[in-house]
Amino acid sequence: MNKLLPIQFDSNDSYELPAEVRTLNGAQFDPRADKWSYRDSTFNVSMDFNSLKASIELISSVKKALIWYAENKSPNHLMNMFSYFKRYLKHAHQSCGESANNINIKDVLNFRASYSERDSYFLGSLSGFFQKWHDLGFPGVTDDAVALLKQLRIKGNRKGEAVLTMDPENGPYTDIELGGIRSALDECWRQLTSD
């Protein structure tokens, strides 16, 4: 089993993160914390970096990349990137038995092979994240992994399937369910306005 070499930070780079970040919606948080937990508009953001199976250097670097997402994307998109990255690290850890030190070609290929074509959109989302991370100049994503990701053709998630098949769990509400929701809302409104 090949051991992954740790990321080498040069003298101009460090683990330092800013003391405060302002999101696209104006929320503020301390990115140095092990857990990012804040309210961003109508969305509760919560990301626990202690749950990541990665080196300290890789966690510091992913935080820097996620700061860009917090400042430029929706909180939902930020949380999705964290969630997909956590899934990727869990798979890499199960494959090699150690915490990840970088995003490399071997782990990307193993991750891709572990998912069915139907679920390959996880890597599609991560591909954009890893490429952005690399483009921002933060260490952690190898050049060969980015070259591979640019060459791979990855299908997106299936859209509209639950609606088309009227899936009872993930599909749209039935007319009866919608009627029940409307009745409950009307009753709540009536009680609120009758006081």
N, C-alpha and C positions, 0 to 999 in steps of 0.2 A: 504494500500500500504506500503510495507516494505521499509524503508530508507536504502540505502547502507551506510555502514560505510566508512569513508575516509581511505586511505592507511596510515598505521603507519610506518613512517621512523624511524629506530633506530639511535642512535648517530653516527654510522659509515657511515650512508648513508646521502646524502644531495641532494639538487636540483642542485648542481654544475655540470656543463658540461665543457668539455675542451674548450679552447679559439679557437682552430683550429682543423679541421679534414681534413685528406687527403684521397680522395677516391681511389678506386682500380685503376682508370685511372690517378691519380695524381692531380685532381682538389682539390682546398682548399676552405673551407668555415667555417663560424663561427656558430656552432650548437646552440649557446645561443640565436640567433636571433629568433624572432617570425615567420619570413618567411625565409625559405631556398631557395635561388635563385642563381644559378650558372650554368656555362657551364661545362659539363663533357664530354670530347671528342666531339662527334657530337650531344650530347643530352642536351637540356635545362632542368634543374631540377628546379621545383618550387613547394614548399609545404608551405601552409599558416597554421600554427598551431593555429592562432586565430580563424580559422573556425571550430575547433574541439569542440564539446560539451562534454567537460571533465574537471575534476578538474586540478588545477595547478600541483598537484603531479603526476597525471596520464600522463599529457602532458610531464612533465620532464622525466618520466620513459620511455615513448614511444620514446622520442628523443634519449635516451641512446640506446634503442634497434635498432632504425633506423640508428644510427651511425655505428653499426656493419654491417648493410646491405650496407651502403655507402662505407665502407672500404673493403667489401668482395664480393659484388654482383654488377651487372650492374645497371646503373642509371635507366633504364626502370623497373627493378625488384623493386628497391627502391620506385619509384613513384607508382607502382602497390600496394605495401604493404601499403603505406600511403593512397591511394585512397580507398582500401578495408576497411582499419581501419576506415576511415572517414565515410564510408557507414554504418559500424557496429555501430559506435557511434550515428549516426543520427537515426538509428532504435532503439537503446537502449533508446535514449532521447524521442522518440515518444512513446515508450512503458511505460516508468515510469514518464515522464514529468520533469526529472531532468538531470543534467550533470552527466556523468558516473564517478565513483570513482575507479572502478576496472573492470576487465574482469571476470565475474562470470558465474556459470553454468546456472542460470536462463536466463540471457541475451543471452548466446550462444544458448540455446534451442529455445528461442523466435526468434532469428535471423534465425536459421535453418528452423523453421516452416514457416517463412514469405516468403521463396523462393520456387519456383517450383523445381522439381528434375533437370530440365534442367539448372537452374541457381544456383544450390547448390555448384558449383565450387568456388563461392565467399568464402564460409566458408572453403572449402578445402584449398584455398590459405591462409586464415587467420589462419587456424589450425597450419600450419607450422610456421607462424610468431609468434603466441602466444606461441607455444612450445619453439621456439628459445628464445624469450623474457624471458620466465620463466627459461630456462636453463642457460641464462646469469646471472641470479640471481637478476635481477632488479624487484622491487615490482610492483604490478599492475595486475598480472594474478594469480588468485587463484589456489591452488593445485587441487581442485575438478574440475575446468574448464579444466585443463590440462589432468586430468584423463579421463574426458568425451571425450575430443577431440581425445585422443589416442584410444578410443574404437569405436568411430563413423566411419562408412564406408561412405565416401563421394566421389561421382563420380566426375571426372574431367570435364573440359569443352569439348564440342563436337568439335572434330578436323576434318577439311576437309568437313564439311557439306555444307558450302557456295560454295565450289568448285564442289562438287558432284551434287548439285542441280542447279548449274549455277545461283545462286542468283544474280540478276541484281545490287544490292546495295553493297553486301559484297563479291561476288564471283570474279572469275578471269576476267581479261580484255578479251573482244572478239577479234577476229582477226582484225576486223575493228578498234577497239579502239587502239590496239597495233600498227597498221599501222599509225594511226593518231599521236600517240606519237612519233614514229620513224621519221615521216615526220617533225614534229615540232622541234625535236632535231637536225635533219639534217639541217634544215633551220637556226636555231640558230647558229650552228657550222659554216655554210657557211658564215653567217654575221660576226661572230667573226674573222674568218680567212681572210676575204676579205679586211679588213681595213689595 
